[in-house]
Amino acid sequence: MADYPWVKSYPQGVSWDLDIPKQPLHEAFEEACKKYGDRPLTDFLDKITTFKEYKELSDRAAAGFQKLGVKPGVHVGLYLPNTPHYIVAFFGVLKAGGRVVNYSPLDAARELEFKIGDSETDFLVTLDVKALYPNMAGMLGKTRLKKLIVGSIADFLPFPKNLLYPIAKKADLAKWPRDAQHMSFKDLLKNDGAYTKHKLGDDLWEEVALLQYTGGTTGLPKAAMLTHGCITAAMAQGQAWTTPYTNPGTEKIVCVLPLFHIYALSGIMLGAVRNGNQLILYPRPDVDMIVNDLGKKKPTFLPGVPTLYTAINKHPKAKELDLSSLKICMSGGAPLPIEVQTAFEKLTGATLIEGYGLTETSPTGAICPVDKSVRRVGSCGVPMPGTIVEIRSLEDGEKVLPFGKDNVGEVCIIGPQVMKGYWKKPEESDKVLFSTPRSNWKGLRTGDMGYLDEDGWLFLVDRSKDLIISSGYNVYPRMIEEATYEHPAVDEVIVIGIPDDYRGEAPKVFVKLKPGASLTFDELKTHLTGKIGKHEFPVAFEIRNELPKTPVGKLSKKELKAEEKEKYEAKKKAAAPAAS
């Protein structure tokens, strides 16, 4: 076992040295289908579909895609919620030799148009619902998009729901023309499943499987080129970490996080496939349905984001149900408040752990051990198997800082899960990717600020782009956020830097209060006294009914930053002397 300080915190039987299967994703899927045949892969609104059935459906999808012209170098978009269509199409595209491009159902029209052109998407799979189809229909003739493959929720519903759905949901369904630019998902599958297999190169880290766009918090989004090799490595890391606590072929996993997000795709869907486990699929995050199913369907794993666990903690029915089937729950996407973790573990008896990663790392980086006795409050865990985490100086990107909380720098992740680069952006790739004599794998400059303690546990301080430089001092919003969360009236909090004529920038706190609670700025400042430094004290405070969130439920700062910038510029303009 490698001689890294964090290894001593690993679960018994888990080694840092990682064995990565040299296997394309679709071949791993084929192997799982053969092994687990009649085992359920999905429960979708009570419709059970087995591994064997998915193998047959994905074969037909591959044949259908090839008839359309999908082959190596051709890109197919998936513009879908969590339905069986996603799984069938994902593996169908890869079997056909194509690459998958994920699209978020919450993307604005301008963003969709950009991604279609940038990713060179020729074909796209979507559903016949008003929330999706019209958005993509508007791209036909406007972009390079050649054809839409349109599915229906009813395609994968049990009898008689499949017959009643078009009637019950008529108001939500979109009409679409039967012409050369359209095809039904059913028609895509109307074949014998015979498709031509394409052999990938020997280096799976060069073979792109997926273009996964980053959040695009600043400027236009970039597509991370995630290869068969790096995604397989991420799957292997997750499997290694949970092996002591799982029984392959028996687990039931809640899949409410969107599959178009790399966390859900890699960590949940592909992890379930590899281990022969069942996914309980939710097309939307209906907390009432999820809570009911926690009691009825008895899942054992619940991956989520902090906002999901908060919603379950608050749900009136949750306290009435037996939730003891849950074993391990993993939070990602945003910092996990300790009070949310504590309340959820008390409610369910499960272990809720936090992880850290990025789209560019497929998305694994660090993870907390399942053993609560070694837990370190405020840490997002230790580097995953096969992974090295370094803290590098912001002034000198080649300088690796020593362990210790006084050595805050940029978090760098080195390992087999790191992306190939950004699609068609070599200069952007060169800015964040590097090589090191410490590893044969690439390293990624994450843009996150943090430190490693003496035992190799990672503590995130902030995003470098969120860093507030106030009167020459570095102010880390996360420090203020964590202190604010400790106030009993606060439900959610975001801290951003706002323009300040004297300091350059200064912190502003936005909060959503708990029902019936109240909080004044003076009360908040009293609460923060002694918890943060004088240079970190906020200059402004605002209460909101809701705070902005990303499609996966992560608190989002970009909208608030844009608002404050606009207000500041309007104020400056109003104060400027009138032109003579």
N, C-alpha and C positions, 0 to 999 in steps of 0.2 A: 504494500500500500504506500502511496505517495506520502512524502514527509511534509505535509502542510498542517498548520496549527488547527484548522477547522475540522480536520478528519477525526479528531478525538470526540467531536460532538455528533458524529454520524451514528445512525441506528446500528445496533449489533447486526452483523452480517452484511452490511452495505459497504462496498469498497469504493474508493475514489476512482480506481482504475476501471474504465468503462468499456464494456464489450458492445460494439455497435454492429448490428447486422448489416452486411453489405447487400442491401435488398431495396429495390425501388418500392415506393409506397403501394402501388397497385399489386405488386407481387406479394407483399406482406399481407394485403387484404385477401388475395386469393388463398394464401396459406391459412389464414384465420377462418375463412369460409369453409375450407376443407376440414379443418380441425373441429370447428364448432357447429357445422351444418345446421341442425334443427334447433339450436339454441337461439332464443330471441335476440336480435340486434337492436330493434327499436320497439317501443310502445308509443304510438302516436295517437293521442286522443282515444285510447283503448284498442287501437288496431295494432296487433302484434305482427311484425315481419321478421323472419329468421335470416340468419347469415346465408343460408342456401338460396333463399329467395332474392336477397340483395346481390348475390353473385350472378344469378340469372338475369336480373334486371340491369345490372351494370354491363354485362356482356352485350345485351341488346342495345343499351345506350351507346356503347363503344361502336357497335356496327352501324347504328343510326348516325352517329357523328361522322364516321368515316364516309358514309354515303353523301353527307353534306359537304365533305371536303376537308374535314379535320385530320391533320397529320402533323408530324414534327414541325414546329415553327408556327403553328396556328394557335391562336388564343381564343378561349371560350370563357365568357363572363357568366358568373352566377350572381343573380340579383334576387335572392331568396331569403325568406325567414327559415326557422328550424322546422323543416318538413323532410320526409323521406326523399323528395326530389333532389335535395342537396346532396345526400350521400350517393344516390344513384348517379347523378350527373358528375360529381367530383371524380369518382373512380372510373366512370365511363370515359370522361375526357382523357384521363391519364392512360387508360388502356388503349385509346385511339391514337395515342402519341402526342396529343396536344398539351397545352398548359392551361391551368385554371387562373382566372382573374376574379378576385372577390370584389363585389360591390355592396356597399351598405344601403339598405332600404331607406335610410335617413339622409342620404346624400342629396344636396340641392341639384337642380337641373344643370347649373353651370359646372358643378363638380363632376357630374355624370358625363357631360360632354367632354370635359378635359380628360377624364380617365379612359374613355373609349378611344380617343385619338392617341393619347400617350401610350397606352398599353397595347394598341393595335388589336383590339377586340373585334372579331369578325362575326361571332355568333354569341347569343346570350340566352340563358334560361331564366324565366321568371314565372309569375303566377297571374291568373286572371282576376286579380283584385284591384280595386280602384286606388289603393294605396301604392301599387307597384306598376302595373301594366301601362297606364297612361304616361308615366314618366319616361319609360323606355320607348314607347310608341313614338313619342316626339323626337326621338333620336334617329329614327329611320329616315333616310334621305337627307339628314342633316349632318350625319357622321359617316364613318366607314362601315358601320354596323350593317351586315347583310341580311340577317334573319333572326327573328325572335322565336324561341321555343317556349310555348305557353302551357303551363300545367294548371291543375286545379287541386285545391285541398281535397276535394271529393275523390281524387285518384287513389288516395291512401286511407280512406275512412272505412270503418267496418259497416256491414249491412245492419240496419237500414239507414244509418247516418249518411252514407254516400248518396242515397237517393233524396234524402230530405235537405241536405246541405244547400243545393242550388236554390231551393225554394225559400228556406229560412234565411239565407244570406243574400238574397237577390239584390237588395239595396247596396251591398258592399262589392258586388261583382262587376267587372268591366267587360263590355262587349269588344270583341276583336275580330277583324276580317279574316276569312279563309282565303289568303292569296299567297303569292310567291314569297313574300317577306315574312310569312308566319307559318308555324307548324305547331300542332298540339304535342304535348309531352307524350301522350299515348301513341301518336303516330310515329314519334321518334323511336319508340320501343317495338313497333310492329315489324319484327324481323326474326330470324332464327338464332340471333346472337353470335353468328360467325363473323369474327373480325380479324384483321391482319395485325399480328403482334409486331411491335417495333422494339428492337434491342437498344437499350441505352448504352452510353460509353462506360468504360470501366471505372471512371472517377465520378461517383454519384454526387460529389460536391460541386461538380461543374454542370450537372444536369438539372435545369430549373424545372420545378414542378408547379410553382405558384408565384404569382405576382400579388403581393400583399401591400396595400397602400398604408402608409403611416397616417396618423391622425390629422396631419396638416394643420397643426396649431399655428404655424406661421407660414405664409406664402402658399404656394401650390403643393399638394401632397406628392410624396415620392413613393415609388413602388419598390419595396424590398424584394430582391430575387431570392426566394427560398427554394433550396434544392431538395431533391430526394434525400441526399446525404444529411443535410443539416436538420431537416424535419425528423428523419428517422433517429438521429442522435438525440433530439429533444424527447422523442417518445421513449427511447431507451433510458434516458435520465429519469424521467418520471416513473417509469416502471421499476427501475432499481430502487428508488426512494421509498416506494409504497409496498414493495414485495413482502416485507415482513408482516404486513397488516392486511393483506388481501388474499382472496382465493379466486384465481382466474376462472372465468366461466360461471361465476355465481353472483357477482356484484350487480347492483342496480344503481345507475348514476343519473342524477337529475341533470338534464341539459336544457337550461333556460337561457344561458349566455349565448349570444348569436354566433352561429357557425361561420359567419363571414369575418369574425374576429379571430386572430391567430390563437389566442388563449383557448377558446372553445374548440377550434378546429384541431389544433395539435394536442392540447392537453386533455380534452374531453372525448371528442369523436374518435380520433385516431388511437388514443390510449385505450378506449373501450374496444375498438376493433382488434387491436393487438392482443388484448387479454381476454377476449371472448365474453365481454360483459354487455349488459343491456343498458341502452339509453332510453330514458323517459324524455321524449322530445316535446318541447313547448313552442308553438309558433310565435307566441308573445309572452311577455313576463306578467302573467296573471297571478298575483300573489294569493288570491283566494283559492284558485285551482291548485297552486303549488302546495299550499298549506294542507289542503284536503288530501292531496296525494301523498304527502309525507306521512299522514296517518294511515291511509288506505293501501297504498302500493309498497310501502316500506322500503324506500331506497336506502342504500348504505353509504353513498357518497353524494355530497352536494357542493360542487364547485360554484363559486359566486364572486360577487364584488361586495364591498362593505354596505352599499345601499340595500342590497337584497337581504343580508342578515339583519340589518336594522328593521326592514319591513316585516320580516318574520317575527323578530323580537316583539314588535308592537301589535302583531295581529291578535285580536281577541280570542280566536279559536285555537291558536297554537298551544296555549296553556292547558287546553282541555284534552289534547291528543297525546297518544303514546308515540313519541318520536325517538324511541330508544334504538330503532334499527340503524340510525345514522352512526357511522363510525368516524369517518374523517371528512372534514370540509376544508376546502382551501380557498382563501381569499386572494385576489390579485387585482390589478388595474388601478389601485389607489391605496394609500396608507389605511391600515385597519385600526380604528380607534380601540383602545384597550377596553373601554366600557362596553362596546359592541361585542367584542370577543368574549368577555366575561359573561355577559347576559345570555349570549347564544349558547355557550357551553353549559351554563346552569339550566337553561330551558330544555336542551336536548340530551345532555350527557355525552355529546360527541366532542371530538377534538377539532378546534378551528385553528388552522395554521395559516401563516401569511407567506406569500412568495413574491418574487421580484423578477421581472424580465421585460423585454421589449419585443416589438414586432421583428426587429433586426436580429433577435436571438431565438426566434422560432417557438416560443418566446421565453425559454428558460434561462435563469441566471443564478438566483439564490433561492433557498427555501428553508423554512423552519423545520426542525425535527418534530416528529409526532409526539415524542416523549415530553410531557408538560414539565417534568422536573428540571429540564435543562433550559427552559424557556427564558429568553432575555427580553424584557419589556422594551419596546421601541425598535427592535431589530427586525429586519425582514429575512433573517436567516443566515445560512452559511452557503458557500459556493456548491453548486450541484456536482455530482460525480462527473469527472472528466473536465471540470471547469476550474479555471484560475481567475480570481478577481484581484485586480490591482487598483490602487488609488494613485493617480498621477497628478502631478503639479499642474495647475492652470497656467502658470508662467512658463514652464518648461515641460511640454507634453511627453518628453522622453524620460523624465525623472519620476521614478516610482517612490512614493512616500512610505515611511515606515508605519507599522501598526500603531494605533493609539488615537484617542478622540481629539487630540490637538492637531492631528494631521488630516485636515479636511481637504479633499481634492476631487478630481473627476473620477467617477467609477468606470473602470474598464473591465470588460468581460472577454475572456479568452477561452475558446473551446470549439468543439465540432459543430455546435448549433448555430454558430455565427453565419449570417447571410453571405451570399456570394458578392453582393454589392447592390447598388441602386440601379434599377432599369434605365438604361440610356443616360446615366448621369455619372460618368467616370470621375469627374472632378469632385462631386459630392461624396462619392464612395471613398476616394483617397483621403478626404478630410476626416473620416470616422474610422476607417479600417487601417490596421497596422500589423506588422509581423514582429515577433519577439523571439529571442533565443531560448526563452523559457518553455516554448511549446512549438509543435509543428502546425498548430491551428492558428487561424487569424484572430486578432483582437479587435474589439469594438469600443470606441470612445462613446459612452452612452449619453453624454450631456447632463448626467445626474451628478450631484454633489453628495459626498458621503465620506465615511471612514470605516476602517476595519479595526475592531478592538484587538487586544493582544491574543485572543483565542481565534481570530479570524471570522468573527461575526460582523455582518455588514449592517451599518446604520446609515440610512439615507438622511441627508440634511435638506436637499432641495434639488430642483432642476436648475441647471446653470442659467437657462433662459428666464427662469422665474426669480433669480437672484436680484435682490434690491440693493443698489449701492446708494446709501444715504449718507451724505456728508463725508464720503470717503470710506464709510464703514460697510462691510458686507452684512446684509440683513437677510436671514433665511426665513421665508414665509412659513415653512413647515413648523419651525419652532414656535411661532406665534399661534399658528393653527392648533397645535397640540395643547398649548396652554389654555387657549380659548375653549377647547372641547371639554376641559375640566370643569367649566361652569355648568351647574345643573340645569340652567335654562336653555342651553345651546343644543340644538339638534344637528345642524350642519354648519360648516364654516369654510370660507375661502378668504385668503389674504393675498392681495396683489400690491404691486408698487404703483403709485400714482404720481404724475408730474408734480414737482414741488419747486417753486422758484428759488427757495433758499437751499434746500438739501439736494436738489436734483431729482431725487425720488424719495418717497416716504410711504410707509405701509398704511393700507386701508383694509378694514375688516368688514366682510359681509357675513351675516349670519341668518340662518333660518332657526326660529325658536321652536321649542317643544310646545304642543297644544296647551293654551292657557297660561304660558309663561310670559314674563316681561323682563326687559333688560335695557338699562340706559347706558350711554357711553361712559358716564362717570362710574357706574357700577362695574362695567367691564374693566376700566383702567385700574380700579381698586383691586379687582380679582387678579389682574396681570402683574401687579406690583410684587416684586420678589421672584416672579416666575420667568421673566424675560429681562434683558438688559435695557438700560435707559435709551440706548440708540435704536432699540427695536420697537419702542412704543408706537402704536398706531396714531396717526393724526386725524383719521376719519373713521366713521362707523356707520353702517347701514343695515337695517333689518329688511329682509325680503321674505315674501310668502314662499317662494321657491328659488333655489339656486340652479344655475344652468348646469346641464349634464351632457356628456357624450352619449352616443348610441348604446354603449355598454353600461351606462349608469354611473360612469366616473364623473366626479365633479369637474367642471370645465371652467377655466379662467379666461379663455380668449374673448368671450362675449363681454365680460366685465371690463377687461383691459380696453377693448374697442370703445365701450361706452365712456369710460373715464377719459380716454384720449380725445374723443369727440367733444366732451364737455370742456376739457381744458383748452382746446383749440378755439372753441366758440367763445370762451371767456376772454382769451387773449385778443381775439378779433374785436370783441365788443369794447375792450379796454384801449385798443389802439386809437390814436388820434385820427380824426377824419382827414382824408386827403384834401389838400387845398386845391 
